[in-house]
Amino acid sequence: MQKKTTIFSAAAVVTLSALLAGCGGGTNSGSGLGQAVSATPVNGGTIVQDFPTSFGLNFIPYLSTSYYTLQAWALQFDSLLQFNQNDQLIGDLADKWTVSPDKKTYTFYLNPNAKWSDGTPITSKDVQLGVDWLLSKSYNVTDGGSYGYILSNVVGVPSSGYLPDGQTPSGFKIINSHEFSITVQHADAAVLTADLAGIVPLPYSVLGKIPMSQWKGSPFDKKPWLGSGQFIMTSLVPGQSITQKANPYYVFGKPHIEYNVWKVISPDVVDGDLASGQVTISSIHATDAAKMRQIPNVSVNIEPTNGFDYLGWRLNNSEYGDIFSRVRFRQAVEYALNRPAMIKALFDGYGVVENGPLPPINFWYNQALNGTYPYDPAKANQLLDALGMKIKNGWRTLPNGQPFTPTLTISSGDANIQRQADFVQYYLKQVHIDLKILPPINFNTILNQLNNDANGKQPIQGFLLAWSLSNDPDPRGLWRATDTMNTTSIDWTNTKDPAIQENDKLIHEQHTRQAFDQQYRISILNQWQQLLNQQMPENFLFDQDTVTAYNKNLHGVVFSPYGALFEYKWWLSPSS
């Protein structure tokens, strides 16, 4: 499916089942390191993957922003197009598409082999339902959906960004059962790769009979029994496991592996399950890579990741939001953190410092940001002094002299997250900031606090999380002042701030007609990255490499910065 920006627990699983790249098919193939590519795939068997923390229970596409929930539904629902491991846009449920000369109308042709898991054809009507869902009032308002923006440019979509439930925008036209067109209001350099490619057809035979206001929490949402993807859910134990069976009607052929099982397993114990064969493939702590390489039945792959860890501050916090909102405070924190030392200690050196909103592995990364914000506690102290945060009894106070004891919220289930928090606390202590680490809580509880903090009175103040990014660098959906994933993370949304005005202006400019010129778009995105590097809306930490351990009986895995791809091509040795 088309992977959009998603949120996940810092220091946890980054990418195993890709959402954007390779959840569908394509023509590329590959194998795990050290595996014989000439071996003939065999059918059958069960693989076990893991979630480091509990998953959510909304599996209708795009209802959840949780990375772990998306991992599961992305295997069940394919999108129109996808990316391969070389970052090339390729067909999926749609195998062909054309663009009009004015770059406003996109015509898609469904793959003749595109079928639902019950063998019925996927039609333009199913695509229409997927479009109507993302633009519905129920999704965007009642359910707080985060991805409706991807269709906001379609002709007929009002400035509010949504339509009454069940209403189709005039820019969507069904030509016949397997052909349709989408016309946008303005030529958009990112609309195909960042937006339209990610449309997920939904089964009209099931959901078309249910009012959209009733979709969330419905039986199909809790356990969808029909899908277009590689594997279809057969059983679910909330908070523990999900079992999915190979789709015999998958567009690129039935997967070789019969069952894919997700289990919630702490990263602190998954190494033993990999060694014993109870888990087939999993991200592991980078510090365990050398140890896992010594296990005869396990291979290890290390891959840069298109995502990054960050330290966020709720800028609207009722207690400390005023100081969190000061640019110099966030800059001071960035100088105070010895990020290279943290990468060495936390990830055994497998990672790089993050300097802005795009990771260095990304084609669009602004190389001029390298080396900014070196470890410099003296500079950090200078910035804090300039804010009027005096030192009293060894600790910084607020400018009004009141105590400053911010808290840090972290997710449970991974000792490495606790270690990361300990490092942050230690380095901030060196510049006299009395940071308190709260007891770890469930990842989904953190999301709930962020999603319900409009008044700034939730207990969350500082937090450690991470972003998994999509192939296209389009910042829409995450970084604009109006974007839900902004308001429900750092809340960098004060439109009276000239920097935020400039941010929104540059984000708009990077997808205009002129941005079809790649060099122009690069120039605008470089300016945007420079702005965020200076404003530091969140403290950019690092881009940790994904270290994946997998059983040597597993073959056909294609690794990339976007995950382990093309699961339908994976297969197990007969002996396993």
PANUMI-366174 format. One record per residue (C-alpha): x, y negated, z; residue number from 1. Coordinates in nm, 3 decimals, padded with zeros to 5 digits, m for minus. Layout:
(pt (X Y Z) NUM)
...
***
This chain:
(pt (00.000 00.000 00.000) 1)
(pt (00.099 m00.364 m00.011) 2)
(pt (00.274 m00.430 00.312) 3)
(pt (00.219 m00.771 00.461) 4)
(pt (00.399 m00.925 00.753) 5)
(pt (00.334 m00.717 01.063) 6)
(pt (00.423 m00.743 01.426) 7)
(pt (00.599 m00.474 01.624) 8)
(pt (00.769 m00.411 01.952) 9)
(pt (01.123 m00.543 01.973) 10)
(pt (01.393 m00.275 01.968) 11)
(pt (01.143 m00.010 01.865) 12)
(pt (01.062 00.165 01.538) 13)
(pt (01.125 m00.069 01.248) 14)
(pt (01.031 00.123 00.935) 15)
(pt (00.970 00.493 00.883) 16)
(pt (00.661 00.508 00.663) 17)
(pt (00.682 00.209 00.434) 18)
(pt (00.371 00.006 00.390) 19)
(pt (00.465 m00.207 00.096) 20)
(pt (00.717 00.013 m00.076) 21)
(pt (00.654 00.370 m00.161) 22)
(pt (00.342 00.455 00.033) 23)
(pt (00.205 00.511 m00.310) 24)
(pt (00.387 00.688 m00.587) 25)
(pt (00.598 00.562 m00.869) 26)
(pt (00.861 00.711 m01.089) 27)
(pt (01.161 00.688 m00.860) 28)
(pt (01.291 00.982 m00.669) 29)
(pt (01.565 01.045 m00.421) 30)
(pt (01.684 01.264 m00.142) 31)
(pt (01.810 01.240 00.208) 32)
(pt (02.182 01.198 00.254) 33)
(pt (02.372 01.518 00.196) 34)
(pt (02.074 01.697 00.043) 35)
(pt (02.090 01.877 m00.289) 36)
(pt (01.881 01.683 m00.538) 37)
(pt (01.865 01.983 m00.772) 38)
(pt (01.674 02.198 m00.523) 39)
(pt (01.321 02.287 m00.627) 40)
(pt (01.056 02.139 m00.393) 41)
(pt (00.828 02.383 m00.218) 42)
(pt (00.481 02.322 m00.082) 43)
(pt (00.354 02.358 00.271) 44)
(pt (00.464 02.290 00.625) 45)
(pt (00.413 02.018 00.885) 46)
(pt (00.628 01.718 00.966) 47)
(pt (00.611 01.521 01.289) 48)
(pt (00.685 01.149 01.305) 49)
(pt (00.657 00.925 01.608) 50)
(pt (00.523 00.598 01.736) 51)
(pt (00.732 00.444 02.019) 52)
(pt (00.418 00.309 02.181) 53)
(pt (00.044 00.356 02.163) 54)
(pt (m00.134 00.282 01.835) 55)
(pt (m00.456 00.086 01.791) 56)
(pt (m00.789 00.238 01.689) 57)
(pt (m00.898 00.028 01.391) 58)
(pt (m00.807 00.208 01.070) 59)
(pt (m01.009 00.017 00.812) 60)
(pt (m00.734 m00.156 00.612) 61)
(pt (m00.611 m00.491 00.740) 62)
(pt (m00.818 m00.495 01.060) 63)
(pt (m00.511 m00.452 01.277) 64)
(pt (m00.183 m00.648 01.272) 65)
(pt (m00.008 m00.376 01.473) 66)
(pt (00.272 m00.217 01.274) 67)
(pt (00.204 00.125 01.422) 68)
(pt (m00.163 00.129 01.328) 69)
(pt (m00.072 00.013 00.978) 70)
(pt (00.176 00.300 00.945) 71)
(pt (m00.110 00.545 00.985) 72)
(pt (m00.369 00.382 00.762) 73)
(pt (m00.112 00.299 00.495) 74)
(pt (m00.070 00.670 00.431) 75)
(pt (m00.447 00.704 00.387) 76)
(pt (m00.524 00.400 00.169) 77)
(pt (m00.316 00.295 m00.132) 78)
(pt (m00.318 m00.053 m00.285) 79)
(pt (m00.335 m00.164 m00.647) 80)
(pt (00.042 m00.199 m00.688) 81)
(pt (00.353 m00.128 m00.485) 82)
(pt (00.728 m00.184 m00.477) 83)
(pt (00.997 00.078 m00.518) 84)
(pt (01.327 00.096 m00.332) 85)
(pt (01.483 m00.141 m00.588) 86)
(pt (01.229 m00.412 m00.503) 87)
(pt (01.055 m00.369 m00.839) 88)
(pt (00.678 m00.402 m00.869) 89)
(pt (00.530 m00.077 m01.004) 90)
(pt (00.188 00.074 m01.050) 91)
(pt (m00.014 00.255 m00.789) 92)
(pt (m00.393 00.284 m00.804) 93)
(pt (m00.368 00.042 m01.095) 94)
(pt (m00.114 00.160 m01.350) 95)
(pt (m00.125 m00.143 m01.584) 96)
(pt (m00.187 m00.515 m01.553) 97)
(pt (m00.169 m00.821 m01.777) 98)
(pt (m00.138 m01.193 m01.709) 99)
(pt (m00.305 m01.468 m01.913) 100)
(pt (m00.086 m01.736 m02.078) 101)
(pt (m00.199 m01.996 m01.824) 102)
(pt (m00.096 m01.755 m01.543) 103)
(pt (m00.435 m01.777 m01.380) 104)
(pt (m00.614 m01.457 m01.483) 105)
(pt (m00.481 m01.114 m01.392) 106)
(pt (m00.643 m00.809 m01.552) 107)
(pt (m00.592 m00.470 m01.387) 108)
(pt (m00.649 m00.121 m01.526) 109)
(pt (m00.709 00.158 m01.276) 110)
(pt (m00.500 00.471 m01.312) 111)
(pt (m00.713 00.748 m01.468) 112)
(pt (m00.590 00.976 m01.187) 113)
(pt (m00.699 00.738 m00.911) 114)
(pt (m00.950 00.932 m00.703) 115)
(pt (m01.083 00.943 m00.351) 116)
(pt (m00.986 01.241 m00.141) 117)
(pt (m01.321 01.407 m00.222) 118)
(pt (m01.235 01.404 m00.592) 119)
(pt (m01.465 01.118 m00.699) 120)
(pt (m01.309 00.844 m00.916) 121)
(pt (m01.199 00.514 m00.767) 122)
(pt (m01.383 00.243 m00.956) 123)
(pt (m01.385 m00.132 m00.999) 124)
(pt (m01.677 m00.137 m00.755) 125)
(pt (m01.446 00.001 m00.483) 126)
(pt (m01.192 m00.271 m00.561) 127)
(pt (m01.468 m00.531 m00.543) 128)
(pt (m01.563 m00.407 m00.197) 129)
(pt (m01.200 m00.441 m00.084) 130)
(pt (m01.199 m00.800 m00.211) 131)
(pt (m01.535 m00.882 m00.051) 132)
(pt (m01.411 m00.740 00.281) 133)
(pt (m01.100 m00.959 00.297) 134)
(pt (m01.308 m01.265 00.215) 135)
(pt (m01.603 m01.188 00.443) 136)
(pt (m01.704 m01.402 00.737) 137)
(pt (m01.715 m01.091 00.955) 138)
(pt (m01.352 m01.009 00.880) 139)
(pt (m01.212 m01.361 00.896) 140)
(pt (m01.419 m01.509 01.180) 141)
(pt (m01.587 m01.241 01.391) 142)
(pt (m01.307 m00.984 01.372) 143)
(pt (m01.021 m01.237 01.365) 144)
(pt (m00.865 m01.087 01.052) 145)
(pt (m00.518 m01.209 00.957) 146)
(pt (m00.495 m01.128 00.586) 147)
(pt (m00.788 m01.305 00.420) 148)
(pt (m00.544 m01.572 00.304) 149)
(pt (m00.412 m01.342 00.030) 150)
(pt (m00.730 m01.409 m00.169) 151)
(pt (m00.789 m01.772 m00.074) 152)
(pt (m00.675 m01.892 m00.418) 153)
(pt (m00.933 m01.686 m00.608) 154)
(pt (m01.189 m01.892 m00.799) 155)
(pt (m01.507 m01.926 m00.596) 156)
(pt (m01.344 m01.910 m00.252) 157)
(pt (m01.426 m02.226 m00.052) 158)
(pt (m01.175 m02.423 00.153) 159)
(pt (m01.285 m02.232 00.465) 160)
(pt (m01.118 m01.923 00.315) 161)
(pt (m01.419 m01.696 00.353) 162)
(pt (m01.760 m01.620 00.208) 163)
(pt (m02.084 m01.477 00.347) 164)
(pt (m02.060 m01.103 00.401) 165)
(pt (m02.099 m00.910 00.078) 166)
(pt (m02.060 m01.208 m00.153) 167)
(pt (m01.809 m01.168 m00.433) 168)
(pt (m01.605 m01.469 m00.547) 169)
(pt (m01.682 m01.579 m00.902) 170)
(pt (m01.317 m01.526 m00.996) 171)
(pt (m01.356 m01.148 m00.962) 172)
(pt (m01.506 m00.989 m01.272) 173)
(pt (m01.584 m00.622 m01.331) 174)
(pt (m01.516 m00.545 m01.698) 175)
(pt (m01.598 m00.176 m01.671) 176)
(pt (m01.562 00.104 m01.419) 177)
(pt (m01.183 00.111 m01.448) 178)
(pt (m01.097 m00.245 m01.553) 179)
(pt (m01.142 m00.578 m01.374) 180)
(pt (m00.995 m00.926 m01.367) 181)
(pt (m00.912 m01.179 m01.098) 182)
(pt (m00.884 m01.549 m01.178) 183)
(pt (m00.713 m01.789 m00.938) 184)
(pt (m00.779 m02.159 m00.896) 185)
(pt (m00.415 m02.263 m00.931) 186)
(pt (m00.120 m02.091 m01.099) 187)
(pt (00.073 m01.930 m00.814) 188)
(pt (00.427 m01.795 m00.842) 189)
(pt (00.371 m01.546 m00.558) 190)
(pt (00.010 m01.445 m00.612) 191)
(pt (00.077 m01.114 m00.787) 192)
(pt (00.365 m00.985 m00.578) 193)
(pt (00.258 m01.123 m00.241) 194)
(pt (m00.120 m01.113 m00.269) 195)
(pt (m00.308 m00.935 m00.547) 196)
(pt (m00.080 m00.631 m00.540) 197)
(pt (m00.196 m00.571 m00.184) 198)
(pt (m00.567 m00.539 m00.253) 199)
(pt (m00.686 m00.207 m00.109) 200)
(pt (m00.995 m00.051 m00.270) 201)
(pt (m01.250 00.068 m00.014) 202)
(pt (m01.498 00.356 m00.061) 203)
(pt (m01.825 00.197 m00.166) 204)
(pt (m01.996 00.534 m00.119) 205)
(pt (m01.932 00.504 00.255) 206)
(pt (m01.879 00.141 00.354) 207)
(pt (m02.103 m00.009 00.089) 208)
(pt (m02.399 00.119 00.287) 209)
(pt (m02.290 m00.045 00.615) 210)
(pt (m02.316 m00.420 00.693) 211)
(pt (m01.964 m00.563 00.727) 212)
(pt (m02.058 m00.698 01.067) 213)
(pt (m02.074 m00.333 01.180) 214)
(pt (m01.751 m00.208 01.025) 215)
(pt (m01.521 m00.275 01.319) 216)
(pt (m01.561 00.004 01.571) 217)
(pt (m01.774 00.213 01.335) 218)
(pt (m01.713 00.590 01.309) 219)
(pt (m01.527 00.536 00.980) 220)
(pt (m01.307 00.266 01.138) 221)
(pt (m01.220 00.491 01.431) 222)
(pt (m01.154 00.799 01.219) 223)
(pt (m01.177 00.752 00.841) 224)
(pt (m01.257 01.079 00.666) 225)
(pt (m01.205 00.954 00.310) 226)
(pt (m00.907 00.785 00.152) 227)
(pt (m00.701 00.719 m00.159) 228)
(pt (m00.357 00.774 m00.006) 229)
(pt (m00.119 01.061 00.041) 230)
(pt (m00.264 01.198 00.365) 231)
(pt (m00.614 01.192 00.516) 232)
(pt (m00.685 01.187 00.888) 233)
(pt (m00.824 01.511 01.027) 234)
(pt (m00.790 01.460 01.401) 235)
(pt (m00.699 01.190 01.650) 236)
(pt (m00.622 01.183 02.020) 237)
(pt (m00.628 00.817 02.132) 238)
(pt (m00.295 00.706 02.268) 239)
(pt (m00.132 01.039 02.185) 240)
(pt (m00.145 01.165 01.826) 241)
(pt (m00.287 01.147 01.475) 242)
(pt (m00.297 01.442 01.235) 243)
(pt (m00.326 01.386 00.860) 244)
(pt (m00.367 01.645 00.584) 245)
(pt (m00.233 01.625 00.229) 246)
(pt (m00.476 01.466 m00.016) 247)
(pt (m00.533 01.718 m00.299) 248)
(pt (m00.652 01.439 m00.529) 249)
(pt (m00.369 01.194 m00.467) 250)
(pt (m00.302 00.972 m00.768) 251)
(pt (00.056 01.101 m00.810) 252)
(pt (m00.022 01.461 m00.721) 253)
(pt (m00.083 01.644 m00.397) 254)
(pt (00.203 01.593 m00.148) 255)
(pt (00.433 01.890 m00.100) 256)
(pt (00.398 01.872 00.279) 257)
(pt (00.060 01.993 00.406) 258)
(pt (00.034 01.805 00.735) 259)
(pt (00.178 01.480 00.865) 260)
(pt (00.149 01.436 01.242) 261)
(pt (00.213 01.114 01.435) 262)
(pt (00.291 01.146 01.806) 263)
(pt (00.347 00.878 02.067) 264)
(pt (00.696 00.954 02.200) 265)
(pt (00.924 00.728 02.398) 266)
(pt (01.244 00.637 02.210) 267)
(pt (01.424 00.733 02.530) 268)
(pt (01.339 01.102 02.481) 269)
(pt (01.292 01.139 02.106) 270)
(pt (01.653 01.245 02.052) 271)
(pt (01.589 01.570 02.236) 272)
(pt (01.276 01.635 02.030) 273)
(pt (01.475 01.580 01.711) 274)
(pt (01.743 01.822 01.827) 275)
(pt (01.487 02.088 01.915) 276)
(pt (01.297 02.041 01.589) 277)
(pt (00.978 01.918 01.757) 278)
(pt (01.014 01.586 01.568) 279)
(pt (01.110 01.586 01.201) 280)
(pt (01.206 01.225 01.137) 281)
(pt (01.234 00.922 01.366) 282)
(pt (01.407 00.594 01.423) 283)
(pt (01.656 00.625 01.707) 284)
(pt (01.863 00.390 01.916) 285)
(pt (02.169 00.287 01.716) 286)
(pt (02.387 00.369 02.015) 287)
(pt (02.277 00.732 01.977) 288)
(pt (02.380 00.763 01.611) 289)
(pt (02.721 00.917 01.676) 290)
(pt (02.574 01.167 01.921) 291)
(pt (02.297 01.269 01.683) 292)
(pt (02.548 01.324 01.403) 293)
(pt (02.699 01.603 01.611) 294)
(pt (02.374 01.801 01.613) 295)
(pt (02.396 02.067 01.339) 296)
(pt (02.034 02.046 01.220) 297)
(pt (02.009 01.664 01.215) 298)
(pt (02.117 01.404 00.956) 299)
(pt (02.143 01.031 01.023) 300)
(pt (02.078 00.743 00.783) 301)
(pt (02.156 00.376 00.856) 302)
(pt (01.983 00.108 00.654) 303)
(pt (01.955 m00.273 00.682) 304)
(pt (01.601 m00.383 00.758) 305)
(pt (01.382 m00.652 00.605) 306)
(pt (01.269 m00.779 00.942) 307)
(pt (01.406 m00.927 01.262) 308)
(pt (01.374 m00.945 01.639) 309)
(pt (01.287 m01.274 01.803) 310)
(pt (01.235 m01.438 02.140) 311)
(pt (00.907 m01.627 02.127) 312)
(pt (00.763 m01.891 02.358) 313)
(pt (00.392 m01.968 02.380) 314)
(pt (00.410 m02.333 02.281) 315)
(pt (00.056 m02.393 02.408) 316)
(pt (00.124 m02.243 02.752) 317)
(pt (m00.068 m02.436 03.016) 318)
(pt (00.224 m02.429 03.260) 319)
(pt (00.538 m02.472 03.050) 320)
(pt (00.412 m02.542 02.697) 321)
(pt (00.541 m02.898 02.707) 322)
(pt (00.902 m02.789 02.758) 323)
(pt (00.872 m02.486 02.528) 324)
(pt (00.757 m02.725 02.255) 325)
(pt (01.076 m02.932 02.275) 326)
(pt (01.307 m02.847 01.984) 327)
(pt (01.613 m02.907 02.199) 328)
(pt (01.495 m02.650 02.451) 329)
(pt (01.471 m02.379 02.186) 330)
(pt (01.801 m02.487 02.032) 331)
(pt (01.962 m02.469 02.376) 332)
(pt (01.836 m02.114 02.420) 333)
(pt (01.979 m02.019 02.080) 334)
(pt (02.323 m02.152 02.174) 335)
(pt (02.301 m01.984 02.516) 336)
(pt (02.252 m01.632 02.376) 337)
(pt (02.562 m01.438 02.277) 338)
(pt (02.389 m01.257 01.996) 339)
(pt (02.697 m01.085 01.846) 340)
(pt (02.771 m00.935 02.187) 341)
(pt (02.409 m00.822 02.218) 342)
(pt (02.426 m00.653 01.876) 343)
(pt (02.740 m00.470 01.980) 344)
(pt (02.597 m00.357 02.313) 345)
(pt (02.239 m00.283 02.209) 346)
(pt (02.293 m00.146 01.858) 347)
(pt (02.656 m00.035 01.857) 348)
(pt (02.722 m00.310 01.603) 349)
(pt (02.455 m00.191 01.358) 350)
(pt (02.292 m00.524 01.285) 351)
(pt (02.353 m00.888 01.199) 352)
(pt (02.268 m01.219 01.360) 353)
(pt (01.940 m01.370 01.242) 354)
(pt (01.956 m01.739 01.154) 355)
(pt (01.610 m01.814 01.020) 356)
(pt (01.281 m01.670 00.899) 357)
(pt (01.434 m01.439 00.637) 358)
(pt (01.695 m01.173 00.715) 359)
(pt (02.035 m01.169 00.541) 360)
(pt (01.942 m00.850 00.354) 361)
(pt (01.667 m01.041 00.174) 362)
(pt (01.743 m01.165 m00.179) 363)
(pt (01.596 m01.507 m00.091) 364)
(pt (01.806 m01.559 00.223) 365)
(pt (01.981 m01.897 00.249) 366)
(pt (02.350 m01.814 00.286) 367)
(pt (02.419 m02.166 00.412) 368)
(pt (02.264 m02.064 00.745) 369)
(pt (02.549 m01.824 00.823) 370)
(pt (02.740 m01.926 01.132) 371)
(pt (02.480 m02.166 01.267) 372)
(pt (02.414 m02.150 01.641) 373)
(pt (02.730 m01.974 01.757) 374)
(pt (02.749 m01.870 02.119) 375)
(pt (02.811 m02.203 02.294) 376)
(pt (02.684 m02.231 02.654) 377)
(pt (02.842 m02.576 02.685) 378)
(pt (02.631 m02.700 02.394) 379)
(pt (02.326 m02.535 02.550) 380)
(pt (02.387 m02.715 02.880) 381)
(pt (02.434 m03.044 02.694) 382)
(pt (02.095 m03.007 02.522) 383)
(pt (01.920 m02.912 02.846) 384)
(pt (02.077 m03.208 03.024) 385)
(pt (01.951 m03.436 02.745) 386)
(pt (01.599 m03.307 02.811) 387)
(pt (01.624 m03.427 03.171) 388)
(pt (01.624 m03.070 03.308) 389)
(pt (01.839 m03.132 03.610) 390)
(pt (02.006 m02.859 03.815) 391)
(pt (01.875 m02.823 04.168) 392)
(pt (01.994 m02.543 04.397) 393)
(pt (02.158 m02.377 04.097) 394)
(pt (01.853 m02.378 03.867) 395)
(pt (01.712 m02.606 03.601) 396)
(pt (01.398 m02.801 03.686) 397)
(pt (01.139 m02.954 03.461) 398)
(pt (01.206 m03.320 03.371) 399)
(pt (00.959 m03.420 03.645) 400)
(pt (01.164 m03.230 03.904) 401)
(pt (00.920 m02.939 03.941) 402)
(pt (01.059 m02.582 03.942) 403)
(pt (01.104 m02.410 03.606) 404)
(pt (01.066 m02.033 03.635) 405)
(pt (00.941 m01.904 03.297) 406)
(pt (00.849 m01.540 03.257) 407)
(pt (00.940 m01.289 02.988) 408)
(pt (00.688 m01.023 02.876) 409)
(pt (00.817 m00.700 02.723) 410)
(pt (00.656 m00.379 02.603) 411)
(pt (00.687 m00.050 02.784) 412)
(pt (00.823 00.283 02.667) 413)
(pt (01.173 00.188 02.552) 414)
(pt (01.467 00.131 02.783) 415)
(pt (01.645 m00.062 02.509) 416)
(pt (01.381 m00.334 02.522) 417)
(pt (01.448 m00.368 02.894) 418)
(pt (01.821 m00.393 02.819) 419)
(pt (01.752 m00.663 02.560) 420)
(pt (01.549 m00.855 02.817) 421)
(pt (01.828 m00.815 03.073) 422)
(pt (02.076 m00.970 02.829) 423)
(pt (01.846 m01.263 02.761) 424)
(pt (01.798 m01.316 03.134) 425)
(pt (02.173 m01.294 03.197) 426)
(pt (02.269 m01.547 02.931) 427)
(pt (01.997 m01.793 03.029) 428)
(pt (02.113 m01.763 03.387) 429)
(pt (02.454 m01.891 03.273) 430)
(pt (02.286 m02.217 03.170) 431)
(pt (02.082 m02.226 03.491) 432)
(pt (01.745 m02.114 03.355) 433)
(pt (01.566 m01.896 03.607) 434)
(pt (01.393 m01.652 03.371) 435)
(pt (01.178 m01.385 03.538) 436)
(pt (01.122 m01.053 03.357) 437)
(pt (00.771 m00.921 03.415) 438)
(pt (00.706 m00.546 03.453) 439)
(pt (00.676 m00.386 03.105) 440)
(pt (00.323 m00.350 02.967) 441)
(pt (00.165 m00.160 02.679) 442)
(pt (00.237 m00.310 02.336) 443)
(pt (m00.132 m00.338 02.254) 444)
(pt (m00.187 m00.529 02.581) 445)
(pt (00.071 m00.782 02.462) 446)
(pt (m00.117 m00.821 02.134) 447)
(pt (m00.443 m00.866 02.323) 448)
(pt (m00.292 m01.140 02.539) 449)
(pt (m00.156 m01.320 02.233) 450)
(pt (m00.481 m01.284 02.043) 451)
(pt (m00.682 m01.431 02.330) 452)
(pt (m00.461 m01.719 02.439) 453)
(pt (m00.625 m02.018 02.268) 454)
(pt (m00.627 m02.208 02.598) 455)
(pt (m00.270 m02.115 02.693) 456)
(pt (m00.375 m01.951 03.018) 457)
(pt (m00.284 m01.591 02.946) 458)
(pt (00.005 m01.462 03.160) 459)
(pt (00.235 m01.440 02.857) 460)
(pt (00.495 m01.720 02.832) 461)
(pt (00.813 m01.585 02.673) 462)
(pt (00.810 m01.255 02.487) 463)
(pt (01.031 m01.023 02.283) 464)
(pt (00.877 m00.902 01.959) 465)
(pt (00.976 m00.856 01.596) 466)
(pt (00.850 m00.915 01.246) 467)
(pt (00.848 m00.662 00.964) 468)
(pt (00.838 m00.864 00.642) 469)
(pt (00.698 m00.800 00.296) 470)
(pt (00.903 m00.782 m00.023) 471)
(pt (00.801 m01.126 m00.148) 472)
(pt (00.932 m01.411 00.074) 473)
(pt (00.602 m01.604 00.061) 474)
(pt (00.565 m01.751 00.414) 475)
(pt (00.186 m01.779 00.390) 476)
(pt (00.006 m01.569 00.644) 477)
(pt (00.271 m01.624 00.910) 478)
(pt (00.429 m01.967 00.909) 479)
(pt (00.164 m02.222 00.812) 480)
(pt (00.000 m02.417 01.094) 481)
(pt (m00.334 m02.256 01.010) 482)
(pt (m00.213 m01.897 00.986) 483)
(pt (m00.359 m01.655 01.239) 484)
(pt (m00.028 m01.477 01.294) 485)
(pt (00.122 m01.813 01.386) 486)
(pt (m00.151 m01.910 01.631) 487)
(pt (m00.144 m01.564 01.789) 488)
(pt (00.233 m01.550 01.835) 489)
(pt (00.428 m01.871 01.898) 490)
(pt (00.147 m02.119 01.814) 491)
(pt (00.373 m02.359 01.620) 492)
(pt (00.065 m02.541 01.495) 493)
(pt (00.071 m02.908 01.598) 494)
(pt (m00.006 m03.074 01.266) 495)
(pt (00.085 m03.415 01.409) 496)
(pt (00.447 m03.296 01.423) 497)
(pt (00.633 m03.422 01.110) 498)
(pt (00.838 m03.101 01.104) 499)
(pt (00.524 m02.887 01.087) 500)
(pt (00.387 m03.114 00.815) 501)
(pt (00.709 m03.064 00.618) 502)
(pt (00.691 m02.690 00.684) 503)
(pt (00.343 m02.664 00.535) 504)
(pt (00.443 m02.885 00.242) 505)
(pt (00.742 m02.666 00.152) 506)
(pt (00.538 m02.348 00.191) 507)
(pt (00.288 m02.488 m00.056) 508)
(pt (00.557 m02.598 m00.298) 509)
(pt (00.729 m02.257 m00.310) 510)
(pt (00.430 m02.097 m00.485) 511)
(pt (00.322 m02.376 m00.725) 512)
(pt (00.340 m02.351 m01.106) 513)
(pt (00.689 m02.501 m01.102) 514)
(pt (00.799 m02.218 m00.870) 515)
(pt (00.763 m01.969 m01.157) 516)
(pt (01.115 m02.093 m01.226) 517)
(pt (01.308 m01.869 m00.986) 518)
(pt (01.586 m02.120 m00.927) 519)
(pt (01.333 m02.385 m00.830) 520)
(pt (01.164 m02.146 m00.588) 521)
(pt (01.501 m02.053 m00.440) 522)
(pt (01.575 m02.422 m00.387) 523)
(pt (01.244 m02.481 m00.205) 524)
(pt (01.279 m02.169 00.007) 525)
(pt (01.633 m02.271 00.099) 526)
(pt (01.500 m02.605 00.222) 527)
(pt (01.226 m02.428 00.416) 528)
(pt (01.472 m02.191 00.583) 529)
(pt (01.698 m02.484 00.670) 530)
(pt (01.403 m02.662 00.832) 531)
(pt (01.313 m02.363 01.048) 532)
(pt (01.676 m02.309 01.137) 533)
(pt (01.687 m02.666 01.270) 534)
(pt (01.345 m02.665 01.435) 535)
(pt (01.384 m02.316 01.583) 536)
(pt (01.007 m02.252 01.630) 537)
(pt (01.107 m01.919 01.781) 538)
(pt (01.450 m01.800 01.886) 539)
(pt (01.581 m01.591 01.600) 540)
(pt (01.782 m01.303 01.745) 541)
(pt (01.905 m01.034 01.507) 542)
(pt (01.824 m00.802 01.223) 543)
(pt (01.898 m00.462 01.366) 544)
(pt (01.968 m00.182 01.120) 545)
(pt (01.720 00.103 01.106) 546)
(pt (01.894 00.417 01.225) 547)
(pt (01.689 00.717 01.119) 548)
(pt (01.755 01.072 01.231) 549)
(pt (01.583 01.354 01.046) 550)
(pt (01.586 01.730 01.028) 551)
(pt (01.812 01.873 00.757) 552)
(pt (01.522 02.090 00.644) 553)
(pt (01.349 01.772 00.524) 554)
(pt (01.428 01.677 00.164) 555)
(pt (01.328 01.412 m00.088) 556)
(pt (01.336 01.111 00.145) 557)
(pt (01.418 00.777 m00.018) 558)
(pt (01.557 00.523 00.228) 559)
(pt (01.534 00.149 00.175) 560)
(pt (01.520 m00.178 00.373) 561)
(pt (01.142 m00.133 00.363) 562)
(pt (01.133 00.215 00.511) 563)
(pt (01.152 00.580 00.415) 564)
(pt (00.954 00.596 00.093) 565)
(pt (00.745 00.822 m00.131) 566)
(pt (00.631 01.065 00.134) 567)
(pt (00.434 01.266 m00.119) 568)
(pt (00.771 01.375 m00.264) 569)
(pt (00.913 01.494 00.067) 570)
(pt (00.937 01.868 00.121) 571)
(pt (01.059 02.118 00.376) 572)
(pt (01.295 02.409 00.327) 573)
(pt (01.103 02.738 00.322) 574)
(pt (01.281 02.853 00.636) 575)
(pt (01.127 02.565 00.833) 576)
***
